Amino acid sequence: MRLGIGAVVALAAAIALGVGVAEATIPAADGTIHGCRALDGGTLRVIDSATSATCDAGSEVPLDWNITGARGPTGPTGPQGPSGFQGPLGQTGGDASSGYEQVSASFTTGGNGNGTGEADCPNGKRGGVEAQTQTYPTASRPTDDGGGWVVTMRGSGNRQYSVYAICVTATAKGGGQ
């Protein structure tokens, strides 16, 4: 029997359609592959669980594989790996500081409990502040030239207080000050 070109094309389309359906439903959505094993001879066949296909209860037993089980315990840590390659040289760092120094000056609040004190850093250094006393600061700022620190205090009259400037040599990129 000889098939015409139309019959061959129709047969090829039917085969392709059948394979497309099988690909779309086997394995199942959860990844499990369902099949049957013949009791006599052990022949295996895959079935599509999305259809009414089942194993023959008298001559086959169901068999599923590719089932995802419970996660097992974490295994032991592996051995140390080899050292990596030397990386490229990094970029030049930003501004830096050096020459840490603490400068202090003591002052006494006026009879009204108010006072202003200033601690100045040595030439070329910049400062921050720390105040220790039984009074409390109401203002704390760098001096206008940035070379020291000014603190305005409030508290009881005639109290002694100290202003501490933490001074460093601050260098900008390129070595300027």
N, C-alpha and C positions, 0 to 999 in steps of 0.2 A: 504494500500500500504506500502510495506516495502522497505526502502532505503538501498542500499549496503554501505559498509564502504567507498568506493571511493566517492560516492555521498555525504555522510555526511562530509567528509573532504573538498570536493569542495565547499559545501554550507557554511561551517565554514570559509573557506578562503575568499569567496565572501563577507560574512558579515564583517569579519575583515577588508578587503580592503575598504568596504563602510564606516566603522567607521573611518578608518585612513584618508580617504579623508575628512570626515566631521570635524575631529579634526584639520586637516591642514588648513581649510579655514573658520571655524567658531570658534571664532569671526574673523572679518576681520583684516587685518594687523594693522589698527589703534586701535583695541580693541573693535570696535563697533559691537554689535550683531543686525542683521537685522531680522525682523519678520513681520507677518501679524496677525491682529485681525479680526475675523469674525464679521460682523455687526449683525448677528443673533446668539445670544448665547455667544459671546465674546471669542470663542475658539482661542487660540494662537498657532501659528506654526512658527518655525524658518526657515529662508531661507538662502541659501548660495549666497551672493552677488557676488561671483567670478564666478558664473554660470549664466545662463539665467533665473533662477527662479525669479518670481515676484509675487506680490499680485494680486488676482483677483479683478479688478477695480469695478465690480458690487457688490461683496459680502464681500470684505475685505478692511481694511485700513492699510497702512504701519505703522510700529511701530519699532523704533530703541531705543536701550538702551545701557548703558555702554558707553555713549558718554562723551568724555573729554571736559569740558567747559572751559571758561576763568578762570584764577586764581583770586581768591577772595582777598579782602584786608587782611593784616596781623591782626591777632587777638590781644587782649590785653595781656600784659605780665602776666604770671602766678604768683602765690604766691611764696615766698621764700621757698626753700626746706630745709629739715633738715640738720644740720651740718654733715660733713663727719667724718669718723673715724680718729683717730690720726695716722699719718704716722710713719714709722720707723725713728730712729735716723739717721741723715745724716753723711757723712764722715767728718773726721777732715779737717779743712781748710788748705790752703797752706800758703806760706810765708805771714807775716804781718808786719806792721810798727806801731810805736807809738812815742810819744815824739816829735811832730812837733816843730821845732824851726827855726827861720830865722836868719842867720848870714850875716853881710855885711862888706865890706872893700872898702874904697874909694881910687882912684888913679887918676893921671893926665897923659894925653897923652903927649908924648914928643913934641918937637918943630915941628917935621915932621907929627904930628897927630896920630902917632901909640903908642900903649901901651898895656901892658899885666897886668892883675890884678888877684889876687887869693883870694877867701874867703874860709876859712877852718872851717869845722864842729868840734864840741867838740868830744873828744875821743869816739869811738864806734858808731858814727852816720855817715850816708852817705848823700851826697848832690846832689842837682840839682841847676839850676841857673835861675836868672832873672837879666837883666841888664837894667838900666834906665839912659839915658843921651842923649845928642845931637850928640853923636858919634854912630857908628853902629858896631856890632860885626862881625868880620871876621872869628873867630873860637870860639867854645864853647865846653868844654869837662870837664869830671871829672878829678881830680888830679890822679896821678899814683896810689895812694893807695885808691882812691874812697872816701876819707874823706873830700873832698872839691870840689871847682869848679874853673876852669881857663877860663878866657875870654880874647881874643885878640881883641882890639878895633882899629878902624880907624876913623879919622875925622879931625877936625881942630886942629892945634897945641895948646898945653897947655890947653886942656879941661878937666874938672873934670868929672869923671864917677865913678859909684859904681857897685860892683859885689855883688849879693845877693846869698847866698847858702841856699836852703831850706833843712834842715837837719832833719832826722828821725832816730830812732833806728830800724833797719831792722832785723827782726828775721826770720831765716829759719825754716822749719819744724823740730821739735825735740828740739827747743829752742836755737839753736846755733846762732852766729852772723856772 
